[in-house]
Amino acid sequence: MAKDKYLTYGIFALLIIGIIFIAGCVQQTSKPNKELSVSYHYTTEGSSYDAQIKGSKIIFTHTNYEKIKEKCAQWIQQSPCWTQQDLITEEAQLSNQEITDLNNLIEETKIMQLENYYGPEKGARCYSYTLKIDDKEIMYCSRPDGPSQPEAFTKVSEKIQEIVTQKFAK
């Protein structure tokens, strides 16, 4: 009877060791987060918005409308009313979940398969929005009579804006 007891303990111990070993193997083969390199940028006469994500760090450079509204109130030129001195730069760290979510969205939307340019004929007046993911740059040029933004572009840029709002809203 004592032999059966030790045999049961031995089998139980081997089972536990096997589970730990398998769990270690599964954990090692799971896909690590890909290092992010993403930027989203646009400018208008009255604003600048530049979000750059590198690894787990986000750098957000932008104008603050409250600080430039008087200067820009009567602006009629087709160039920015703000200057480099009006820009504010802030930095924050992304969580592992934010990095995973953004990487997953990039894969799910197949944004890397988009063309490099969407909009009116190049050279036409429009507001350009640029997404850069790794070495792939996609520009959407907005104007009333132009095409809609590609859905993948919209989803990824909105996700970046959501992260910016969460990290930098005061």
N, C-alpha and C positions, 0 to 999 in steps of 0.2 A: 504494500500500500504506500509506503514511503517513497518507493521507486516511482510509482505513478504520479505522486505529488511533485517530485523533482522533475519528472518528464514534462508535466503540465507547465511548471514554472519555466522550464527551458524553452518549450515551444512558445510560450507567451513572451519571453524575453526576445527570442529570435523574431517574432512577429513585430514587436515594438521596434527593434533595430531595423528591420526591413522597411517599415513605414517611414521611419526617420530618414533612411537612405533614399527612398523613392521621393519623399517630399523635398529633400535637398536637391536631387536631380531635376525635379520639375521646376523648382525655384530657379535653378541656374540656367535652365533653358528658356525661361520666360523672356519675352522681348523687352529689353530695357527701353526707357524713353529715348527717342531720337533727339539729339541736340537741336534745339530750335534755332532758326535764323529766319525771322519774319519781320517785315516792316510794312507799315501802312501810312500813306502820306497824301495829303491834299492841301492846296492853298486856294484862297479866294481873295478878293480885294480886302475883305475885312477879317480874315482868319487864316491861321496856319495850324496844321494838325500833323504831327509826326510821331508815330509810335514804333519803336524798334525793340524787338525781342531777340536777345542773344543768350542762348542757354537758359538760365533761370532768372535772368535780369531783364526788366523792361525799363526803357528810357522814353519818357514822354516829353516832347518839346511842343509848345503851343502858345497861342496868344490868349490873353485874358480880355474878353470883350469889355468888361467894366473899366479896365485901365485905358483902353484905346477908343471907346465909343465916342467921346467928344471929338477926337482927332479924325475919326472916320465918318462922323454924322453927315457931313456935306460932301463927301468924297464922290467924284464923278469920273475920275480917271480909271482906265482899265488896267490898273496895276495896284499892287498892295498899298493900303494906307498905313500899314505897320512897317516897322524896321526890325532889324536883328535885335536891337536893344529892347524891343517890346516882347521878345520871346522868353518864355519861362521853361526851364528844364527840370524835370523831377525824375527820380529813380525809385524802383521798388523791386522786390523779389517775388517771383511767381512760386506758387505751391506746386508740388509734384502733380496734384490733381489738375490744376490749370494747364500745366504742360501736357499732360496726357490727353485732356479734353481737346486742346487745340491741335495736337498731332492727329488724334482720331478724326477730328472734323476735316482736316486737310486731306486725309486718306479717303474718308467717306464721300466727300464732295467731288473727288477727282479733279480738284482745281489745277493740279499740275498738268492736266491734259488740255487746259484752255489755250486759246490763241494768245499771242502777246498783246494784241490791241483790239479794243471794241469801242466804236464810236463813229463820228462822221469822218469824212475824208481827212487825212492827216493835214494839219495846217489850218483847219477851220477853227473858229473861236469856240471854246468849250472849257469846262472845268474838268481838269484831269485828276483822277484818283488812281494811285499806284499801289499795288500789292507786290511785294518781293518776298519770295519764299525760296530759301537757298539761292541758287543762281537764276531762278526763273522770275522774270519781271512781267507783270500783267498790268496794262493800263486800260482804264475805262474812262472815256471822255464823255462827259454829260452835257447835253443841250436839249432844249425842248423838242426839237424835231429829230433827235437821235434815237438809237436803239436803247432798249432797257439794259440794265446791268445784268450780266450773267448770274444765274442763281448761286453758283458756287462762290463767285466773287462777293456777292451780297452776304452770304452766310459767314464766310471767313472774316470779312471786314467788320460785320456786326459783332462777331465774337471778340475781336480785338477791341472794339469800342466798349463792349461790356466789361472786359477786363480792365481797361483804362478807367472807366467809371467806378468800378469797385475799388481800385487801388488809389485813385487820386481825387475822388469827390470829397469835397470838404463840407 
